[in-house]
Amino acid sequence: MHQPVLAREAIDALAVRPDGVYVDATFGRGGHSRLILDSLGPRGRLIALDRDPEAASVAAQWADPRFSFVHTNFANLTRALDDAGVGAAHGMLFDLGVSSPQLESPQRGFSFRHDGPLDMRMDPARGESAADFLAHAEEQEIRGVIRDYGEERFAKQIAAAIVAARSGTPIVRTRQLADLVAQAVRTREPGQDPATRTFQALRIHVNRELEEVSVMLPQALERLAAGGRLAVISFHSLEDRIVKRFLQAAARPEVPRKLPLRASEMPQPLVKLVGRAVRPAPQETTRNPRARSATLRVAERTAVTYSRIEPGARWRN
């Protein structure tokens, strides 16, 4: 069973109002959604999104009139809310991690701990698999993906080993790739399998995870009602850096240079940050070791109006 990470902290951060409209943009197996529904009254509403067909199957079994599900990627948030007839939400939650059922299913190809087809797609019906990418990509491109998305210092050696191996036998299985990486990595970090960073990098690349987080964030702020909360849980530094920088930029009003302003005249920013980044308590990481890298960031929407939100954009009161 999937254990939602920072579950109570995330729900508390949303400050759910009984009659509010909320979005769980990464439904997974519904752990966070159940807690949101528990806090909603009969007039509340929850819209959940997920691109994983297995998540869609779970959501189809829910028979709560307050709940609706959209089988789509959160990068399509604006369209999903339009289709659901939602103009603005009072809170949105994004859990950017891979779910335990995805990791534990050998057929999904996310984990090197189980032998299975080297797929790694969140939606197996769309895009190319990790095996397809490794079959045709140039060595330099493979090296760049492993270096940039996995922050792997042996990316050059791993990419060279992949290209050399595929000339004889296609790389199509998870254990096949994991064993290849283990042979190419000279030293191992204590407590970490040598294939960890490579698998992370390929998963991020295949699913365009960083690009889609960057696309999602402006849409989320645009569709938050004044006073609405945005809560984002990330699981590695690359995602968290994007979220942190975006929210910090949105929390700073853009003031013309060299223009003296009184405190009362300062323009209001798009959001105000709510507390500091939240990390799991020791009890949670002991119970669920996959929670150890999670970071929760929360921001609250102000009443500022704008024509378009993007990093560095100008806005007005």
C-alpha positions as semicolon CSV with decimal commas, in nm:
position;residue;x (nm);y (nm);z (nm)
1;M;0,000;0,000;0,000
2;H;0,116;0,351;-0,079
3;Q;0,190;0,564;0,226
4;P;0,139;0,932;0,144
5;V;0,437;1,134;0,263
6;L;0,394;1,433;0,496
7;A;0,022;1,360;0,482
8;R;-0,096;1,541;0,793
9;E;0,149;1,828;0,742
10;A;0,026;1,882;0,386
11;I;-0,344;1,874;0,480
12;D;-0,284;2,111;0,770
13;A;-0,094;2,343;0,534
14;L;-0,394;2,360;0,299
15;A;-0,613;2,487;0,586
16;V;-0,912;2,311;0,429
17;R;-1,243;2,494;0,460
18;P;-1,551;2,268;0,463
19;D;-1,719;2,437;0,164
20;G;-1,400;2,491;-0,038
21;V;-1,282;2,362;-0,374
22;Y;-0,952;2,172;-0,369
23;V;-0,720;2,004;-0,618
24;D;-0,506;1,698;-0,556
25;A;-0,301;1,714;-0,874
26;T;-0,110;1,391;-0,804
27;F;-0,381;1,146;-0,694
28;G;-0,162;0,834;-0,687
29;R;-0,359;0,587;-0,477
30;G;-0,568;0,855;-0,309
31;G;-0,397;0,888;0,028
32;H;-0,394;1,269;0,035
33;S;-0,734;1,289;-0,136
34;R;-0,898;1,082;0,138
35;L;-0,769;1,320;0,404
36;I;-0,892;1,623;0,210
37;L;-1,238;1,467;0,172
38;D;-1,240;1,393;0,546
39;S;-1,199;1,767;0,606
40;L;-1,461;1,877;0,353
41;G;-1,828;1,928;0,425
42;P;-2,116;1,822;0,200
43;R;-2,078;2,135;-0,015
44;G;-1,704;2,097;-0,062
45;R;-1,543;1,969;-0,378
46;L;-1,222;1,786;-0,468
47;I;-1,080;1,750;-0,819
48;A;-0,800;1,496;-0,855
49;L;-0,558;1,456;-1,146
50;D;-0,314;1,183;-1,242
51;R;-0,171;1,053;-1,569
52;D;-0,109;0,700;-1,439
53;P;-0,378;0,461;-1,570
54;E;-0,355;0,259;-1,248
55;A;-0,438;0,571;-1,048
56;A;-0,735;0,628;-1,280
57;S;-0,855;0,274;-1,206
58;V;-0,842;0,341;-0,831
59;A;-1,025;0,673;-0,867
60;A;-1,299;0,509;-1,077
61;Q;-1,397;0,303;-0,772
62;W;-1,464;0,610;-0,558
63;A;-1,833;0,699;-0,529
64;D;-1,823;1,032;-0,345
65;P;-2,035;1,308;-0,506
66;R;-1,781;1,565;-0,388
67;F;-1,502;1,393;-0,582
68;S;-1,415;1,400;-0,951
69;F;-1,111;1,266;-1,134
70;V;-0,936;1,381;-1,451
71;H;-0,697;1,139;-1,621
72;T;-0,429;1,387;-1,725
73;N;-0,089;1,525;-1,639
74;F;-0,075;1,820;-1,398
75;A;0,097;2,022;-1,670
76;N;-0,256;2,037;-1,819
77;L;-0,396;2,186;-1,498
78;T;-0,569;2,485;-1,658
79;R;-0,752;2,271;-1,913
80;A;-0,848;2,015;-1,648
81;L;-1,002;2,282;-1,427
82;D;-1,181;2,437;-1,722
83;D;-1,329;2,099;-1,812
84;A;-1,433;2,048;-1,449
85;G;-1,603;2,387;-1,441
86;V;-1,370;2,524;-1,174
87;G;-1,264;2,887;-1,200
88;A;-1,055;2,911;-0,884
89;A;-0,958;2,666;-0,611
90;H;-0,906;2,729;-0,241
91;G;-0,610;2,493;-0,225
92;M;-0,389;2,274;-0,441
93;L;-0,159;1,988;-0,345
94;F;0,121;1,844;-0,558
95;D;0,308;1,534;-0,440
96;L;0,584;1,503;-0,700
97;G;0,718;1,167;-0,593
98;V;0,682;0,823;-0,748
99;S;0,427;0,613;-0,559
100;S;0,518;0,291;-0,382
101;P;0,294;0,079;-0,611
102;Q;0,478;0,220;-0,912
103;L;0,814;0,136;-0,760
104;E;0,708;-0,210;-0,645
105;S;0,558;-0,317;-0,977
106;P;0,829;-0,486;-1,189
107;Q;0,625;-0,423;-1,504
108;R;0,655;-0,045;-1,463
109;G;1,035;-0,055;-1,474
110;F;1,096;0,220;-1,219
111;S;1,310;0,020;-0,978
112;F;1,636;-0,169;-1,013
113;R;1,535;-0,387;-0,718
114;H;1,301;-0,591;-0,939
115;D;1,375;-0,722;-1,284
116;G;1,127;-0,600;-1,542
117;P;1,097;-0,416;-1,872
118;L;1,293;-0,090;-1,874
119;D;0,993;0,139;-1,916
120;M;0,970;0,410;-1,644
121;R;0,680;0,601;-1,805
122;M;0,417;0,740;-1,569
123;D;0,168;0,682;-1,851
124;P;0,281;0,371;-2,040
125;A;0,061;0,469;-2,335
126;R;0,246;0,793;-2,408
127;G;0,601;0,887;-2,505
128;E;0,908;0,670;-2,535
129;S;1,028;0,429;-2,270
130;A;1,370;0,443;-2,105
131;A;1,472;0,143;-2,318
132;D;1,370;0,327;-2,636
133;F;1,572;0,632;-2,532
134;L;1,884;0,430;-2,454
135;A;1,852;0,244;-2,784
136;H;1,884;0,553;-3,006
137;A;2,035;0,841;-2,804
138;E;2,389;0,956;-2,874
139;E;2,644;0,890;-2,602
140;Q;2,677;1,263;-2,530
141;E;2,299;1,297;-2,479
142;I;2,289;0,998;-2,243
143;R;2,582;1,141;-2,048
144;G;2,407;1,478;-2,019
145;V;2,083;1,324;-1,891
146;I;2,260;1,114;-1,628
147;R;2,482;1,405;-1,523
148;D;2,216;1,677;-1,514
149;Y;1,916;1,483;-1,384
150;G;2,095;1,229;-1,169
151;E;2,382;1,452;-1,053
152;E;2,598;1,147;-1,118
153;R;2,975;1,209;-1,118
154;F;3,039;0,892;-1,318
155;A;2,798;0,990;-1,596
156;K;3,070;0,973;-1,861
157;Q;3,171;0,619;-1,770
158;I;2,810;0,501;-1,744
159;A;2,712;0,649;-2,081
160;A;3,013;0,491;-2,248
161;A;2,929;0,154;-2,094
162;I;2,569;0,177;-2,215
163;V;2,668;0,261;-2,572
164;A;2,930;-0,016;-2,579
165;A;2,687;-0,275;-2,440
166;R;2,393;-0,191;-2,667
167;S;2,602;-0,256;-2,976
168;G;2,588;-0,625;-2,886
169;T;2,263;-0,663;-2,690
170;P;1,972;-0,415;-2,656
171;I;1,929;-0,283;-2,302
172;V;1,567;-0,363;-2,226
173;R;1,557;-0,489;-1,863
174;T;1,600;-0,306;-1,534
175;R;1,849;-0,552;-1,384
176;Q;2,044;-0,549;-1,708
177;L;2,093;-0,173;-1,679
178;A;2,158;-0,184;-1,303
179;D;2,432;-0,444;-1,346
180;L;2,586;-0,240;-1,627
181;V;2,594;0,073;-1,410
182;A;2,744;-0,118;-1,117
183;Q;3,032;-0,228;-1,337
184;A;3,092;0,127;-1,463
185;V;3,083;0,304;-1,123
186;R;3,420;0,295;-0,953
187;T;3,314;0,366;-0,596
188;R;2,985;0,327;-0,418
189;E;2,822;0,573;-0,180
190;P;2,744;0,412;0,156
191;G;2,386;0,291;0,171
192;Q;2,308;0,371;-0,193
193;D;2,292;0,135;-0,488
194;P;2,523;0,255;-0,768
195;A;2,227;0,256;-1,011
196;T;2,015;0,495;-0,799
197;R;2,117;0,818;-0,970
198;T;2,103;0,674;-1,321
199;F;1,751;0,539;-1,271
200;Q;1,639;0,873;-1,125
201;A;1,787;1,058;-1,422
202;L;1,621;0,838;-1,683
203;R;1,284;0,858;-1,507
204;I;1,302;1,238;-1,494
205;H;1,399;1,257;-1,860
206;V;1,141;1,008;-1,989
207;N;0,855;1,181;-1,804
208;R;0,982;1,538;-1,859
209;E;0,934;1,589;-1,487
210;L;1,128;1,912;-1,438
211;E;0,976;2,078;-1,744
212;E;0,627;1,988;-1,630
213;V;0,681;2,123;-1,279
214;S;0,793;2,453;-1,435
215;V;0,481;2,456;-1,656
216;M;0,250;2,366;-1,369
217;L;0,352;2,627;-1,112
218;P;0,232;2,939;-1,298
219;Q;-0,097;2,766;-1,379
220;A;-0,148;2,676;-1,014
221;L;-0,102;3,032;-0,892
222;E;-0,325;3,165;-1,168
223;R;-0,613;2,940;-1,059
224;L;-0,579;2,988;-0,683
225;A;-0,838;3,204;-0,513
226;A;-0,719;3,487;-0,288
227;G;-0,618;3,327;0,041
228;G;-0,585;2,987;-0,125
229;R;-0,291;2,765;-0,037
230;L;-0,043;2,590;-0,266
231;A;0,142;2,294;-0,113
232;V;0,418;2,115;-0,305
233;I;0,604;1,805;-0,188
234;S;0,927;1,733;-0,378
235;F;1,168;1,444;-0,343
236;H;1,498;1,556;-0,491
237;S;1,697;1,876;-0,506
238;L;1,627;1,948;-0,874
239;E;1,251;1,963;-0,823
240;D;1,276;2,144;-0,493
241;R;1,506;2,408;-0,643
242;I;1,248;2,489;-0,911
243;V;0,967;2,515;-0,657
244;K;1,172;2,718;-0,410
245;R;1,294;2,971;-0,665
246;F;0,952;3,014;-0,823
247;L;0,778;3,078;-0,491
248;Q;1,052;3,310;-0,371
249;A;1,020;3,513;-0,691
250;A;0,641;3,525;-0,659
251;A;0,674;3,636;-0,295
252;R;0,882;3,940;-0,393
253;P;0,700;4,248;-0,526
254;E;0,860;4,398;-0,834
255;V;0,952;4,755;-0,750
256;P;1,088;5,000;-1,009
257;R;1,456;5,072;-0,948
258;K;1,551;5,389;-0,762
259;L;1,187;5,471;-0,689
260;P;1,142;5,574;-0,324
261;L;0,832;5,415;-0,174
262;R;0,683;5,421;0,173
263;A;0,605;5,089;0,332
264;S;0,233;5,149;0,275
265;E;0,299;5,208;-0,095
266;M;0,490;4,888;-0,158
267;P;0,315;4,666;-0,413
268;Q;0,179;4,340;-0,285
269;P;0,346;4,021;-0,412
270;L;0,159;3,732;-0,574
271;V;0,202;3,506;-0,272
272;K;0,322;3,506;0,082
273;L;0,532;3,214;0,196
274;V;0,381;3,006;0,476
275;G;0,647;2,897;0,723
276;R;0,970;2,729;0,631
277;A;1,027;2,414;0,430
278;V;0,892;2,111;0,619
279;R;1,078;1,781;0,638
280;P;0,940;1,449;0,766
281;A;0,972;1,372;1,134
282;P;1,208;1,091;1,238
283;Q;0,909;0,872;1,321
284;E;0,784;0,897;0,961
285;T;1,120;0,821;0,800
286;T;1,159;0,520;1,028
287;R;0,816;0,395;0,927
288;N;0,860;0,489;0,560
289;P;1,226;0,528;0,451
290;R;1,116;0,668;0,114
291;A;0,999;0,980;0,296
292;R;1,349;1,080;0,403
293;S;1,415;1,306;0,103
294;A;1,075;1,479;0,100
295;T;1,040;1,857;0,133
296;L;0,709;2,043;0,167
297;R;0,682;2,409;0,065
298;V;0,366;2,615;0,112
299;A;0,253;2,954;-0,017
300;E;-0,069;3,151;0,016
301;R;-0,218;3,347;-0,273
302;T;-0,271;3,718;-0,228
303;A;-0,535;3,934;-0,398
304;V;-0,299;4,066;-0,665
305;T;-0,435;4,067;-1,021
306;Y;-0,227;3,994;-1,328
307;S;-0,247;3,904;-1,694
308;R;0,004;3,620;-1,687
309;I;0,230;3,461;-1,426
310;E;0,578;3,339;-1,508
311;P;0,919;3,366;-1,343
312;G;1,029;3,728;-1,362
313;A;0,688;3,852;-1,479
314;R;0,552;4,190;-1,373
315;W;0,228;4,209;-1,181
316;R;0,014;4,480;-1,028
317;N;-0,215;4,542;-0,733
